[in-house]
Structure formats: structure tokens, C-alpha cells
Amino acid sequence: MTLSVAVSGASGYAGGEILRLLADHPDIEVRTVTAHSSAGQPLVAHQPHLRSLGHLELQPTTPEVLAGHDVVFLALPHGQSAQYTDALADTPLVIDAGADHRLTSPEDWAAFYGGPHPDPWAYGVPELPVVGGKQRGALAGAKRIAAPGCNASTVALSLVPGVAAGVIDPSDIVSVLAVGPSGAGKAAKTNLLASEILGSANPYAVGGTHRHIPEIRQALVAAGAPGDGIRLSFTPVLVPMARGILATSSAPIREGARDAEIRDAWEAAYADEPFVELLPAGVFPRTADVLGANVASLGLAIDRAANRVTVVAAVDNLVKGTAGAAIQSMNLALGLPEATALPVNGVAP
């Protein structure tokens, strides 16, 4: 049976990437695409690379247009998804690629976003270890899914295995990320102009202010870390590549943890995961290696001189960081093979 899908925010980067992957999904028909100011225009006027969907026209993003589908993807800016929740009550599966339904803590929501706290939905990172198993278990048969923040899921996938196995100490985590500007969306902003970012690296949201911090903490707690025992220094840096994240995260080694035991924690966590790879010892990923792929590639180093574990992770922020995670979670929710329509091969050079 072919399932009907509507994608809101289809003129943006996240919406466009969701559509690119869905276009090759054998069980899905993309029936409706919506936007705000671009409504009434052809989809290909904004996503000219989506040739197989060239027959679609952007419609207004209204509850009436989105209703009546089997699956609805909300690829909207922060604060805009929650308004459609009640109107889509009869939709079998809704997946939010924004931030509205990620956080379980009202206090965290108030501190980092503000306003009424929307209900939290099942978190869309299947591979994350949680107490008692994997996050995948919460996604099978889910009706409402919150796709992750790209930076948050990259750091969480980097560190959660060590926390779950008790080989690293979450009280002194440091993460520095090189991030492409597509993660900031498609809206015209002065700080994202080519003349501003080419030839430069620009830190932003420094000093504990980035909205993905509580999302990372939430994943660490779900893996068994004590909430009051997490200290995270998180610094993203905008760099001149269109897409991609290279996250370097480190944490102290727990007393008594042996080198083999440390590496085994990550190997055991991801041994059977098609979309998370742990590279051989001494090998570290590049963002170029995962371009276009639904893959998080990890390299791990044990630094005994500093008594820390360092994990370097590379993801394509628009695929594994957003759209790929959303579709992977959709497959699980619908009982379809998890890897359907999700590429593991990147694009080179």
C-alpha cells in the first residue's frame, strides 16, 4: 500500500532534503508540499534539483491543506509546528523536524525557548543507547515523532555509549563543532552571506546559550547520567562549507576504565547499526566522507596523558542530522524496513 505524505516548509533546506529522500521511497507518494510566502509557485522554482517532483506546486501551510494524509512532515521554524498539533489529531503519523516537541523538561523549554511548553514526542534518533535498550524501541509504532537537532544528535551519538557503559565522566564534557550554514535555514541573514563566511570561522551561541544544549543533556540522562552531574561546554563554529558538522567532543575517563573496555563501549553500542560507524583506531572522519549519506561517522581516541576520551564525529546536518533521521524514524513507526530510501554512500569529491 502506498502512503500519502505532505511536507510543510518544502521550500527550505530541511523540507527539500526530506523530499529528496522521500522521492526514492517505494512506499511513499509525496502528494502535497506547502510553504508560506512561496505558496502558489512551482516546487522546482525553489528546489530545482528535485526534478522527479516537478509536477508539484507549493500550497499554503494551513491545517486544511495538511490534513487528510497518512504522514505529515513539519519542516518549519521553531515555534510554528505546535500550532498544527490539534488540527492534525486525526493524522496517523506526524513528524516534526523543528524544535517544538524535542524537550521533555518544561524548565529547559522555558530557559532556552520560552512560551508554552509543547508536549514532548518520541525522539527520532533510533541508535541512541537508553537505559534498557535503544531509542529505537520508542519509535516502533509511534504516532508523533520529534526529529533531532543536528548538533545535538551528533554530540549525543558521540558520547552516550561511554556514559551508558560508565567509562566516561559526564561532569566535564567539552564539545566544539564546525558547522555549515545550511543548519541555520534558508532565510537571508547578513551573517550567512558568502562575503561574511568565506575565508572565516565564526563562533556563535558561545557560553552555554545554544538551544541544543538541553537536548544533549536529555540524551545523556536517558542513557543513565545523573541530571545534576552533567557539565557541558558546547561551542559551535560556523565554517565555509554548505553542509556538514564535524564535532570534537571529549570527557574524562572514569577511574579504573581500561583502554579495551573504553573502545568496547562504542563498538558494542554501534556494531549492528547501519547508519553509525566507528572507524578503526587512529582513523578519524571528514565531513566530505558523509556528504549526502544518512551516516554518523565516529573516530575515537584515548588520551591517557590528559585522561580523556575524544570522539570526532562527522555528519551531513541535512541528512543524518535532520531529514534522514526523520525518515528513518518514519520507517520504524510504520513498520517498514528501517533503511528504506536512506543512502549510506556519500558523494565525492
C-alpha positions in Angstrom: 0.0 0.0 0.0 1.3 3.4 -0.9 1.1 6.0 1.8 0.3 9.7 1.1 2.6 12.3 2.5 2.5 16.1 3.0 5.7 18.1 3.6 5.4 21.6 5.1 8.3 24.1 4.7 9.0 22.5 1.4 10.9 25.5 0.0 13.5 25.3 2.8 16.6 23.3 3.2 15.2 20.7 5.7 12.0 20.3 3.7 13.9 20.0 0.5 16.1 17.3 1.9 13.1 15.4 3.3 11.6 15.5 -0.2 14.9 14.4 -1.9 14.9 11.2 0.2 11.2 10.5 0.0 11.3 10.8 -3.8 13.0 7.4 -3.8 10.9 5.7 -1.2 8.9 2.8 -2.7 6.1 3.0 -0.1 5.5 6.8 -0.2 3.7 9.2 -2.5 4.5 12.8 -1.9 1.1 14.3 -2.6 1.3 17.8 -1.1 4.0 20.4 -0.5 3.4 23.6 1.4 5.1 26.9 2.1 4.2 30.4 3.3 5.4 33.3 1.1 6.1 30.9 -1.8 2.7 29.4 -1.9 1.3 29.2 -5.5 4.8 28.7 -7.1 6.2 25.5 -8.5 8.2 23.5 -6.1 11.1 23.4 -8.6 11.3 27.2 -8.6 12.8 26.7 -5.1 14.1 23.1 -5.3 15.3 22.8 -8.9 17.3 19.7 -8.1 14.0 17.8 -7.3 13.2 17.0 -10.9 11.0 13.9 -10.2 8.7 16.1 -8.1 8.5 18.9 -10.7 4.7 18.4 -11.0 4.1 19.7 -7.5 3.0 23.2 -6.7 3.6 24.8 -3.3 0.3 25.2 -1.4 -0.4 27.4 1.7 0.6 25.9 5.0 -2.8 25.5 6.6 -4.3 22.7 8.7 -6.8 22.1 5.9 -4.1 21.5 3.3 -2.0 19.3 5.6 -4.9 17.2 6.9 -6.0 14.0 5.1 -2.6 12.5 4.6 -1.1 9.3 6.1 2.1 11.1 7.1 2.8 14.8 7.6 6.3 16.3 8.0 6.5 19.7 9.6 9.8 21.3 8.5 9.0 24.7 10.0 11.0 27.3 12.1 10.9 27.0 15.9 7.6 27.8 17.4 5.4 27.2 14.3 4.9 23.4 14.5 2.9 23.2 17.7 0.0 25.3 16.3 -0.8 22.4 13.9 -0.9 19.7 16.6 -4.6 19.8 17.4 -5.6 20.3 13.8 -3.7 17.1 12.8 -5.1 15.0 15.6 -6.6 12.5 13.0 -3.3 12.2 11.0 -1.8 8.8 11.7 1.8 10.0 11.8 3.2 13.5 12.3 7.0 14.1 12.3 8.3 17.5 13.4 11.7 18.5 12.1 11.7 21.6 14.2 12.4 22.0 17.9 8.9 22.3 19.3 8.4 18.7 20.6 12.0 17.6 21.5 12.4 18.6 25.1 10.8 16.8 27.9 11.6 19.4 30.6 9.3 22.4 30.9 12.1 24.2 32.8 14.6 23.6 29.9 12.0 24.8 27.4 11.4 28.0 29.4 15.1 28.7 29.8 16.1 28.1 26.1 12.9 28.8 24.1 10.3 30.5 26.2 6.5 30.4 25.9 4.1 27.5 26.4 5.9 24.1 26.6 4.5 21.8 23.8 4.0 18.1 24.6 7.3 16.1 24.0 7.1 13.5 21.3 9.2 10.3 20.7 12.8 11.4 20.0 13.9 10.5 16.5 17.4 9.1 17.0 17.0 5.3 16.8 20.6 4.3 17.6 20.9 6.2 20.9 21.5 3.9 23.8 19.0 4.5 26.6 18.6 2.7 29.9 17.2 -0.7 29.0 18.0 -0.7 25.3 17.9 1.8 22.4 15.7 4.8 21.5 14.5 2.6 18.5 12.1 0.9 20.9 10.2 4.2 21.5 9.8 4.8 17.8 8.3 1.5 16.7 4.6 2.3 16.2 4.9 5.9 17.3 2.3 8.3 16.1 4.2 11.6 16.9 8.0 11.9 16.4 10.4 14.8 17.1 13.3 14.7 14.7 16.5 15.8 16.4 18.6 18.9 16.4 21.5 18.2 14.1 24.2 19.4 16.5 22.5 17.7 19.5 22.2 14.3 17.9 25.8 14.5 16.7 27.2 15.1 20.1 24.8 12.6 21.8 25.8 9.8 19.4 29.4 10.7 20.1 29.2 10.4 23.9 26.2 8.4 25.0 27.9 5.0 24.6 30.6 6.0 27.1 28.1 7.3 29.5 25.8 4.2 29.3 28.8 1.9 29.8 30.1 4.0 32.7 33.6 4.6 31.2 33.5 8.4 30.9 32.6 11.0 33.4 29.8 13.4 32.1 30.8 16.1 34.7 33.4 17.7 32.4 32.3 17.4 28.7 33.7 19.8 26.1 32.3 19.8 22.6 33.5 22.1 19.8 31.7 21.9 16.4 32.5 23.1 12.9 29.1 23.7 11.3 27.9 24.5 7.8 25.4 27.4 7.4 22.6 25.3 5.9 21.9 24.3 9.5 20.6 27.9 10.1 18.0 27.6 7.4 17.4 29.3 4.1 16.2 32.7 5.2 18.5 35.6 4.1 20.7 36.7 7.0 23.6 39.0 6.9 25.9 36.7 9.0 25.3 33.9 6.5 26.2 35.8 3.3 29.1 34.4 1.4 31.1 37.6 1.8 30.8 37.2 5.6 31.6 33.5 5.9 34.1 32.7 3.1 37.6 32.6 4.4 36.5 32.9 8.0 35.4 30.8 11.0 32.8 32.4 13.3 31.8 31.1 16.7 28.2 31.6 17.8 26.0 30.9 20.8 29.1 30.8 23.0 28.9 30.3 26.7 26.1 27.8 27.2 23.4 29.7 25.2 22.9 27.3 22.3 19.4 25.7 22.2 20.7 22.2 21.5 22.4 22.0 25.0 19.3 20.8 26.9 18.7 18.3 24.1 22.2 16.8 24.6 21.7 16.7 28.3 18.4 15.0 27.9 20.0 12.2 25.8 22.8 11.8 28.4 20.2 11.4 31.2 18.2 8.9 29.2 21.4 6.8 29.0 21.9 6.8 32.7 23.8 10.0 33.5 22.6 11.9 36.7 21.0 15.1 35.6 22.8 17.1 38.3 26.1 15.6 37.4 26.4 16.8 33.8 28.6 19.7 32.9 28.7 20.5 29.2 30.7 23.2 27.4 29.3 23.4 23.9 30.7 25.8 21.2 29.6 25.7 17.6 31.7 27.5 14.9 30.3 28.5 11.6 32.7 27.5 8.8 32.5 28.0 5.0 31.0 24.6 3.9 27.5 24.4 2.7 26.5 21.4 4.8 28.1 19.2 7.4 29.1 19.0 11.0 32.5 18.0 12.5 32.1 17.7 16.2 35.0 17.1 18.5 33.8 16.0 22.0 35.9 14.9 25.0 35.2 13.8 28.5 37.3 12.4 31.4 37.9 8.7 31.7 36.3 7.1 34.7 38.8 5.8 37.3 39.7 2.1 36.6 38.4 2.1 33.0 40.8 0.1 30.7 41.5 1.1 27.1 39.9 -2.0 25.7 36.9 -1.5 27.9 36.5 2.1 26.6 36.6 1.2 23.0 34.4 -1.8 23.5 31.7 0.6 24.8 31.4 2.3 21.4 31.9 -0.9 19.4 29.1 -2.7 21.3 26.7 0.2 21.0 27.0 0.6 17.2 28.2 -2.9 16.0 24.8 -3.6 14.3 23.9 -0.1 13.3 23.9 0.5 9.6 23.9 4.3 10.0 26.5 4.8 12.7 30.1 3.7 12.1 33.0 3.5 14.5 36.2 3.9 12.5 39.3 1.8 13.2 41.7 3.1 15.9 43.7 6.0 14.7 41.3 6.9 11.9 39.1 10.0 12.0 36.2 11.1 9.8 35.9 14.1 7.4 32.7 15.9 6.6 33.3 15.1 2.9 33.0 11.4 3.7 29.4 11.6 4.8 28.1 14.2 2.3 24.6 13.1 1.2 24.7 10.0 3.4 22.5 9.1 6.4 25.6 8.2 8.3 27.3 9.4 11.5 31.0 8.5 11.2 33.0 8.4 14.5 36.6 8.3 15.3 37.7 7.6 18.9 41.0 8.5 20.7 42.0 7.6 24.3 44.3 10.3 25.6 45.9 8.9 28.7 48.1 12.0 29.1 45.0 14.1 29.6 43.0 11.2 31.0 40.2 11.9 28.5 38.4 10.2 25.7 38.0 12.3 22.5 35.4 11.4 19.9 35.4 13.1 16.5 32.0 12.8 14.6 31.1 13.8 11.1 27.5 14.0 9.8 25.7 15.7 7.0 23.5 18.0 9.0 20.7 17.9 6.5 20.6 14.1 6.1 21.6 12.2 9.3 21.2 15.4 11.2 17.6 16.1 10.1 15.8 14.6 7.1 17.4 11.2 7.2 16.8 10.8 10.9 13.1 11.8 10.3 12.6 9.3 7.6 14.5 6.5 9.4 12.1 7.1 12.4 9.2 7.2 10.0 10.1 3.8 8.7 10.3 2.4 12.2 6.9 3.9 13.2 5.2 2.5 10.1 6.8 -1.0 10.4 8.8 -0.6 7.2 12.4 -1.7 6.8 14.4 0.9 8.7 16.9 1.6 6.0 14.4 2.1 3.2 15.3 5.1 0.9 18.3 6.1 3.1 21.7 6.2 1.5 24.9 5.0 3.2 27.2 6.1 0.4 28.3 9.7 0.3 29.2 11.9 -2.7 32.8 12.6 -3.7 34.8 14.6 -4.3 
